[in-house]
Amino acid sequence: MIGFFGRGWAAALCFAMMWAEVLRAVSSASGVEAIIATSTLLTPDKARARVDTLRREIAHHDELYYKKSAPEISDAAYDRLKRELAALEKGFPAAATGDSPSDSLGDDRTGAFPLYRHRERMLSLDKSYSEADLRGFYARLTKQLGRADLVYVVEPKFDGLAVSVTYQKGKLVRAVTRGNGLEGDDVTANARTIRALPRELRATAPDGSANPLPDVIELRGEIYLPLAEFTRINREREAAGEATFAHPRNLAAGTLKQLDPREVAERKLAIVFYGWGACAPITALPATQREFHARVRAWGLPGLENFSTARTADEIWSAVQAFDRSRPQLAFPVDGAVVKLDSVPLRNEVGATEHAPRWAMAYKFSPDRAETQLLAITVQVGRTGLLTPVAELAPVRLAGSTIARASLHNRAEIARSDIRVGDFVYVEKAGEIIPAIVGVNVARRSATSHVFVFPTQCPACQTAVVQASAEVAVRCPNIDCPAQLTRRFQHFVSDAAVDIEGFGPALIDTLVVRGRIKTIPDLYRLRLEDLLALNGVAAKSADRLLAALDRSKHVELWRVIYGLGLPQIGSVSAKALARKFGNLDALVVARPEDFPATLRATTIAGVVAYFKEPKNRAVVTDLLALGVQPTAPVATSTIFAGKIFVLTGTLPNLTRAQAEGKILAAGGKVSGSVSRKTDYVLAGEGSGAKLEAARTLGVAVIEETRLLEMLEEN
Ligand code: IVH
């Protein structure tokens, strides 16, 4: 190789220019502009240096992704690094000696769990990023098998964490992560918290026919976090003043790798099966992927529902595209589609490479991405004083909505990614939900772009900010800070908590700034004249506000507990506390041993410490003295037993909390997002995406009157 380059700079330059082209093609294959400039002319020395840099970077990102479940860059950016490295290693073999991460499987072993060796290796998938790549896969298999009558299955590519679950004589015995492909972390105790994962397989199919169970089978699947659960967790963390998670996959992986299964159980992980490893007897294996899916369902396991079959390259491509289009309606995180040869005997014929089968190909969807200008960085103060930087963007369309803000997570993140105010940045929708800034278009950086200086004082009360030594988070330590107060009130009145109608952010802000409300009971001390004294509050609306306050005195207990903003208490824990204690008095004096077993010791200690504070006890005493009498939820009828409702829009008479209360009292459940499992969508004025999703999925849509009729009919 050296000799080849030694022939003169002209040859080298010509070769380097060719490489510039190849790399450009590689980096634009996913349809997005490369963040890393790969089109510079490359000499062998530069190639070697770049290979070294890429290997270091990839190793660093692998460590963050697999071991810490906390990646710093998007999947697309990571994939680009890997593709650039693979292309360089191919073009400059001399620069590419030693082990390369470009063809490694990754390694998720953390050292915190016992290791378990898979009976059969867990491979990864080859990835494609373009129609041409996919057609290439089809052509290769057609040629290799010498026939064009092949059947393919196109499946969603779930974005979670690969696991191998072993059933012995139909009994769940072990769940192991992929690890390095040969051995992985034994996470059985944690996986057992997944409700949909049966401890025993069904030996009889629902139609009564025999459903043979192998002596032992390793089932391969993905543990993931449903999007509604991801949103719930983030919403609650936001309300609790904690940093939010950027991606459902990292949260799923981080959750599964928790050491305490009780913590795992608090987040509702899900699982889906898409393949198998070892199986004895071997005759128990299905002959096709379609048969596998049918068998998974018959065994009572969560299987894939939305797969399709295809017979030609055109059909494969349209199935992949159709699936890409349906992404916004999906209730789980996906990052692509997987195309698999259906026939198992033919799979055995084509075999596998070191790290992936030849009979399957993943197609990674390009993330929804836009480029826009970062106009400013503002800093928000949360309920617990957490300072969160927010990117204020020039509005840009992204995946069907207009994005004008994105979270920048924390101070360290801004410094690490060297994002400057005035820069043109790339915004992506991570996990289809939260817009995130994934990179800077350095080529468009102008002289006026400037480094953001993180405030050393709280932007709301000017108190010097503090940073706990072990945390990246920066906080305002002043508990009387008006921004924190406002947030605390906003949380209490929000529809997720006590749901007091009419108390919007502006009204709360005015009441705080004027010193009319300092503690939560002050809300119930507001008199007509206090409200009338505010600009823009007319007599009629003042009456309405007082009536709303009155009504809110009798909401369910868990809403008040949640609304108080106890440390680490989200709505799920608040419900557990309400069920356990039945009233506020009992909660205030509870000892650690009285708490529900589902709560973590640190959470319990936090609540006990909270109520040791005389100030916090006084809040509860005052609320009770002011007539707040929350009700413990008891199902009074069962007409909605097992029925799942989703609420959307504003109802004509009932508040959201009242409607929810009625549904719960009749034995029904209320969920945050529409899926095939939803029975009814209760829609009011201004219903948007949820109503549309209901129509797409054929879910019954009812109005308030119908809900009341159904309750009365009972
Ligand atoms: S098949 C031997 N099917 O994607 C090949 N994998 O990037 C086994 N994944 O490691 C994989 N959805 O964790 C397959 N429908 C699906 C999948 C899927 C998600 C994951 C899996 C795999 C990774 C490769």
Residues whose N, C-alpha, C, O or C-beta is under 5 A from the ligand:
A	BS01	IVH	L123 S124 L125 E155 P156 K157 F158 L161 A162 E222 Y274 G275 V338 P357
